[in-house]
């Protein structure tokens, strides 16, 4: 996963299927304003709990946006990156299983596909519970994300499945309950998005075994 080389930036192609930047103009209380925005896909994320072994199932992957955020805050530019000081591992995030909504199928089917493709569990859609919908990136995209919850068993695991599709490189990791609970403790520094922490907290408040 972490054999990252030849880092460089380039202009965003106008035909990008993932991100479309534009400027939003409006008048508020008689004053003309504008805001720079990104049109992106809505998405799903899934809290997955393996009931056979009482483990939460997460994914890890290298995120270029996180790497860029770290090095750019230090004033580092491509071509002048000290890879010993800024190894790719600093931008490997831990996240919930998730994916964009880019197919004309129901969002629960999108979630089912992501569970299989990323984590290797094949379960029917009726075992995937919709929990809540919320807006993410409210300052730039305002895209909607739907959080699901799914319980899986070892019997649902498909050999050789998981780890992503096409050119995705995803590691599947499992956390025991106490180990996962520590991720939300005060003072924790973690390379994860807010949706991950929200999902973990929701699980402990609503679904975690009591003993």
N, C-alpha and C positions, 0 to 999 in steps of 0.2 A: 504493500500500500504506500509506503513512505519513500519510494525511490523517485523523488521529485527533482527534475532538472529543467534547464532551459526556460526559466521563468521570464516572461516578458509581457508587456501590455500592448493592446491594439484598440482601434476604434470599434464600437459596437456595430455590427452589420444591421442594416435597416430591416432585413428579413429575419431577425432573430425570432425563433418560435417561443422563447421563454420570457424575454424582457423587452418592453417597448417604452422608452422614455418620452415624455411630452410635458408641455407647460399648461397648467390649468389656470384660466383667467376667470375672475369673478368680481362682483361688486358687493361689499359688505358695509352696511350702514353708510352708504353713499361714497365709500372710498374704494377705488379700484385696486385690486390685489392680484397676485399670481403665486402659483406654487408649482414646483417641479415634482413630477410624479413618475411612477413606473407602473405600467400595465403588466401584471403577472397573472399566472394561473391561480385559481383557488386550489385548496389542497385538503388532504385528510391526514390524520395521525392516529396511531392506535397504541393504547396501553395493552401490552400482551403479558398475561400471567400464565406460566406453566404450572398447572395444579398438580401434576405428577410429582414434581420436585420442589414446589413452592418457590419458584424463581421468576423474577421479572425479566423479560427479554428486551434488550435494547440493541441499538446498532451504533457502530462507529465508522466514520469516514472522514477523509481529508476534505476540508472546505476551503477553496481558494479565497472566498470572501473573508473568512476569518484570518487567513494568513496575510492577506493584503491589509486588513485592519490593524494587525499587530505590527507589521513592518513599517507601514506608512505613518503610524503614530510615532514611530521613532525616526522618521525622516529618511527611511531607507528606500532606495529605488532599485528596480531590476537592473542587473548588470553590476551591482555593487552590494550583493547580499552575502553576508558571512553565514554560510550554511551551518557552521558549527555553533554560531550564536543563535541563529534562527532556523533550527531543524524543522522539517515538515511536521514532526510530532506535535508542535505547539498549536497546530491548526486541525488536529484530529478531534472531532467533536463526538460526544455521546448524545444520542437522540432517541426519540421514539421512532418506531417503524412509521414511515410516512411517504407520501407521494403526491404529485400534482394531479389535478383532475383535467385530463387531456384526451378523454375518450367519451363517446356518446353512450355511456352506460351509467347505471346508478352509482351514487357515491359509496354505498356499502359494497358494491362489487369492486370498485376501485380499491377500497380498503382490503377486501379479500385477496385481490391480486398482489397487493404490496406485502401482505403477510407471507404469502407463498414465495414471492420473488426475493424479498429481502431477508426473511427469517426462516423460510423453509417449512412452514406449517401449512397444511392444506385443510382448511375447515370450510363448512358451508356458510353462506351469508347469514343464515338465521341464528348463528352463534356469535354474531358480531353486533354489539349493542351501541347505538348512537347515544352519546352522552351530552354533548354541548357544541354549539357553534359560536365562534367568536371572530373578531377581526384582528389581523396581525399586520405589522408594518404600517400602523395608522398614520405615520408621518410621510410615507413614501408610496405605498401601494394600496393599503386598505383592503387587502385580499381576505377572503373568508377561509377559515380552517375549521373542519369538523373533527372533533375528537370522538374516537370510538374506544370501546373496551372489548377485549376478547380473551377468553380462557382457552388454553390449548393443553394437550397432553403429549406425552412422548409418542403415543401411537399415531398422532397427527403428523409427525415429522416425516418428510419425504427425503429419502437419501439423495445426496448431491444437490438438493435444492437450497436456496438461500444464497446470500452474498451479492445479490443484485443481478441485473441482466445487462446485455450489451456490454458497454465499457465501464459499467459501474464496478467499483471495488469497495465492498462493504464487509465489515467484520461483525458477526453476531456475538453479543456478550450477554451473560446471564448474571444477575445479582440476587443474592439472598435478601430476605426482608430487612434484616438489621443493617446489612451493607448498603442497601438502597436507601433506607431511612436516613443514614448519615449524610447522603448527598444533599439533603435539605436543611441541615443544621446551620445555625447562625455562624457566620465567619467562613463558610465553605466558599472556595473559589473553584469554579468548574467551567469547562469549555462546552457549554450546552446552551441551547436557546430557551427562552422563557416557557415555551410550550412543553418542553421536556419536564421542567420543574413543576409546572402546573399539573401535568399528567401524573407525575409521581405523587404529588400531594393529594390529588383527587383520589388516587388508588388507596392511599393510607387512610383517608377519611371515610371512604365508601365501600371498599371491597376487600381490603387486606384481612386475612384470617385473624381472628381474635386470640388464637392460642398457637 
